[in-house]
Amino acid sequence: MNQSPEKEKGMSFIKKAGKWAPLIGGAWIVLNIVAPLALLRIPAVQKYLVVLEDKLPFDIPGVG
């Protein structure tokens, strides 16, 4: 069965996007999960967050 050129073009796009999906997914995980957790382990960042929390007009339980 011959597919129309439009359908073949669409399938080609899906195949190309599928190749990039793991890279984009991995980058999203690194930027949104790994990097913030790594920053929270740095003592200077922890001290900055404690000072910032003290300046907030509301209380965050379990912080500070």
N, C-alpha and C positions, 0 to 999 in steps of 0.2 A: 504494500500500500504506500503510495506516495503522499507525503504530507505537504501542506502548503508552505511556501517560503516564509510566511509570517509565523507559522507554528514552529518551524525549524529555528527561526531567529529567536523566538521566545525560549525554546529549549536550550539554545546555546547560551543565552543570558543566564538562565538558571544554573547551568553547569559551571559557568564562570563564577557566579556568585557563590556557588557551593564550595569552590576552591578557596575563596577568601573568608568564608564563614568561621573556620577554626581560628584563623589569625585575628580576626576582628573580635571574636568571643574571648580569646586569650588576652588580648589587649584590654578589653573592658574589665575583665576580672582583675588584672594587674592594677589598672588605674583606680578602680573603685573599691577593691578589697585589700590587696596586698600592700599597696603604697600607704594608705591610711594606717594600717596596722603597724607597718614598719616605722612610720613617723611617731606613733604613740609610744614606741619603745625608747625614743630619744629623750633623755632627762630634761633638756632645755625646752622641748615641746610640751612635756608634761607640766613643767613649772609655768609656762606661758598660759596653758589651758586653765590651770588652777587660778592664776591671777585674773584671767578673763572671766572665769566663773564667779569670782568674788565681786566683779563689777556689774553683773547682771541684776536687774531689779526683781528677779524671781529665783526661787530655790529649785535646784535640780538634785533630787535625792541620790545619794551614793557617789556624788562628785565632791572632791575636796576633802 
